[in-house]
Amino acid sequence: MTDAAHVRDAMARFNQVEGVTDSERDQAFSNIQQAAHHFAIKMKESDWHEFGSQRPKTPAHLE
């Protein structure tokens, strides 16, 4: 990743990626963690399963 914006974008879009294995997600998460550290970006997530877990659920009446 070339800059902090790229790292933030990868974090924001992580859960949008389809067609990859858990092993590939593990590797991608590790790469994002390393890049975040390099660009001094603090990550709340310590595991890729945590991406998106902070989002509020859509109320049933809006689904």
N, C-alpha and C positions, 0 to 999 in steps of 0.2 A: 504494500500500500504506500502510496506516494506522499500523502499528507493527512493531517488530522481530519479534514472534511471527508476524505475517503473512508477513514476508520469509522467515523460516526455514521456514515451512510451504510456501511457494511453491518454495523450493529443494528441500525433501524430496520434493515431489510432482511435480516437473518432468517426470520420465520417465514418469509415469502418464497424461499427457495424450495422447489419441489424436485423429486427424482434423485435424491442423494441418500446415501446410507448414513447410519448413525456414526460409523467410523469416519466418513467424510465430514460430517458435522463436527466431530471431535477435532479433526485436523483444522478445519476452518476456524473453529472457536479459538484454538490455540494460536493460530496466526493473528486473529483479531486481538487477542490478549497481548501478544508480543508487540504488535503495532501500537496498541493503546498505551502500553508502557513507554514505548519509544517516543510517542508524541505527547506524553504526560496527560493522558485522558484517563480519568477515574471510571472504572466499571463497577457497577453494583453487582453484576452477575459473576458468579464464580463457576458456573457450569452453563452450557448452552441450553439446557432444559429451562433455565430461568428467563430466557429472552421471551418477552411478551407476557410474562406472568404478572406484571405490574399493571397491565391495562384493565380498565373496568370492563365488565361484561355488558353487552348490549341488552337493555331491558327487553323482556319478552314481547312487549307490545310494539317494539320497533323492529323486530326481526321479520 
